[in-house]
Amino acid sequence: MLEHFFSCPYCFEEISMLLDPSVSKQNYIEDCEVCCNPIELSFEIEESELHFFEANSIEQ
């Protein structure tokens, strides 16, 4: 597992997340552990290293 820190696009609190390197490209929605708003997460892992990470708010 890879640990990655990022800021919530809603409350701007720093969040720590464990990323599973066994799947190279992932895109899913997870709620912020601080403000509970949904965050769209996208990331790519190559050779056990994080090459791309994006955390976006979801337009409602």
C-alpha positions in Angstrom: 0.0 0.0 0.0 1.1 3.5 -0.7 0.2 6.4 1.6 -0.7 9.7 0.0 -1.7 13.0 1.5 -4.0 15.5 -0.2 -6.4 18.4 0.6 -10.1 17.9 0.5 -11.6 20.1 -2.3 -14.4 21.2 0.0 -13.0 21.8 3.5 -9.3 21.9 2.5 -8.2 19.7 5.4 -5.3 17.4 4.8 -6.4 13.7 4.3 -4.2 10.6 4.4 -5.2 7.8 2.1 -3.8 4.4 1.5 -3.7 3.5 -2.3 -3.6 0.0 -3.6 -0.8 -0.4 -6.1 -2.1 -3.7 -7.4 -4.4 -1.9 -9.8 -2.5 0.6 -12.0 -5.5 3.0 -12.8 -8.3 3.8 -10.4 -11.2 6.2 -10.4 -13.8 6.1 -7.6 -15.8 8.3 -5.2 -15.1 8.4 -1.5 -16.4 10.7 1.2 -14.1 13.1 3.0 -13.3 11.8 6.5 -13.6 15.3 7.9 -16.6 17.0 6.2 -18.3 13.9 4.6 -18.6 15.4 1.2 -18.1 13.1 -1.8 -14.7 13.4 -3.5 -13.9 11.9 -7.0 -10.5 10.3 -6.8 -8.4 9.4 -9.8 -4.9 8.1 -9.7 -2.3 6.0 -11.7 0.5 3.9 -10.2 3.4 2.6 -12.3 6.1 0.3 -10.9 4.8 0.9 -7.4 5.1 4.7 -7.7 2.3 7.2 -7.8 2.5 9.0 -11.2 -0.9 10.9 -11.2 -3.4 11.8 -8.4 -6.4 14.0 -8.6 -9.1 14.7 -6.0 -12.1 16.7 -7.3 -15.4 17.9 -5.8 -18.5 16.5 -7.4 -20.8 19.1 -9.1 -24.3 18.9 -7.7 
